[in-house]
Amino acid sequence: MKVYVDKTKCTGCAHCSDVCPVAVYQMKEIAEDPDGSKGVINSDATPPEQQWKGKNDPNVYAKWNNDVQKCHDHFKKKSVAVNGEACILCQACLIECEGECITIIDDQGTEYHSIYK
C-alpha cells in the first residue's frame, strides 16, 4: 500500500492515528518543521503539490475556524504516514479524517480517498 496525507488539508485532529490498528500515522509538530524544508512533516509519500509548505488549505481552515477549541488544539500538528506499507486497508482513517486529506493506493493501483462522516 502507498499511503499519504495532503498536508495542506490536514487539520491535525489525530483521528487517523487514533483509529489505525497498525500504526500507519504519526502526528508531527509544525514547530519542528514550519515550512517543510527539513522534511520531517513531508517524510511520507505525499506528492509535492500536497506537501506542507507552511500554509493550510483555506477552505479546510474556514470549515473548522468557527470551532474555537478545535482551532486552538488543531492545526499545530500534521499527520505523517510513517508506516504506509503496514496498511491493511481497513479504511477507518478514511472515515474519520476531518480534513479529508488521506489517500491510499492499493497494490492494484486503486485509489481510496477520505470522506469525513
C-alpha positions in Angstrom: 0.0 0.0 0.0 1.0 3.6 -0.6 -0.5 6.0 1.9 -0.1 9.7 2.1 -1.6 12.8 3.7 -2.3 16.1 1.9 -0.6 18.3 4.4 -2.4 21.4 3.2 -5.7 19.9 4.2 -4.7 18.1 7.4 -6.4 19.7 10.4 -4.2 17.9 13.0 -7.2 16.2 14.5 -5.2 13.0 15.0 -8.2 10.8 14.3 -6.2 8.8 11.7 -3.5 7.9 14.3 -6.2 7.2 16.9 -8.1 4.7 14.8 -5.4 3.0 12.8 -4.9 -0.6 14.1 -1.4 -0.9 12.6 0.2 2.5 13.4 0.5 3.9 9.9 0.3 7.5 11.1 2.2 9.8 13.5 1.4 13.3 14.4 4.3 15.8 13.9 4.6 19.2 15.3 4.6 22.0 12.8 7.1 23.9 15.0 9.6 21.1 14.3 9.5 22.0 10.6 7.4 25.1 9.9 7.9 25.2 6.1 8.7 21.6 5.3 12.3 22.4 4.5 13.7 19.8 6.9 11.5 17.0 5.6 10.0 16.0 9.0 6.4 16.6 8.0 6.9 15.7 4.4 8.7 12.4 5.0 5.9 10.2 3.6 4.8 9.6 0.0 2.8 12.8 -0.3 3.1 14.3 -3.8 5.0 17.6 -4.0 1.8 19.7 -4.6 0.3 18.4 -1.4 3.3 18.7 0.9 3.5 21.1 3.7 4.8 24.5 2.7 3.6 26.5 5.7 0.0 27.2 4.6 -3.3 25.4 5.2 -5.9 24.9 2.5 -8.1 28.0 3.1 -11.3 26.0 2.5 -10.5 23.4 5.1 -9.3 26.0 7.6 -12.5 28.0 7.1 -14.7 24.9 7.7 -13.2 24.4 11.2 -12.4 28.1 12.0 -15.7 28.7 13.9 -14.9 26.0 16.4 -12.5 27.9 18.6 -11.4 24.9 20.7 -10.6 22.8 17.6 -8.6 25.6 16.0 -6.7 26.1 19.3 -5.9 22.4 19.6 -5.6 21.5 15.9 -3.6 23.0 13.0 -0.5 22.7 15.3 0.4 19.2 14.0 0.2 17.4 10.7 -0.3 13.7 10.1 2.6 11.7 8.5 2.1 8.2 7.1 5.3 6.8 8.5 4.4 3.2 8.1 2.2 3.1 4.9 3.4 -0.4 3.9 1.7 -1.8 7.1 -1.8 -0.5 5.9 -4.4 -3.3 5.9 -7.0 -1.1 4.1 -9.5 -1.2 6.9 -10.5 2.3 5.9 -11.0 3.5 9.5 -8.8 6.5 8.8 -10.6 7.4 5.6 -13.9 7.7 7.5 -12.5 9.6 10.5 -10.3 12.2 8.7 -11.8 15.7 9.3 -9.7 17.3 6.6 -10.5 14.6 4.0 -6.8 14.6 3.3 -5.8 10.9 3.2 -5.2 8.8 0.1 -4.4 5.1 0.0 -3.4 3.3 -3.2 -3.6 -0.4 -3.1 -1.3 -2.9 -4.9 -3.6 -2.9 -8.0 -3.4 0.9 -8.2 -6.9 1.6 -6.9 -7.1 4.9 -5.0 -9.2 5.4 -1.9 -9.8 8.9 -0.5 -11.1 10.0 2.8 -14.6 11.3 3.2 -15.4 12.7 6.6 -18.6 11.0 8.0 
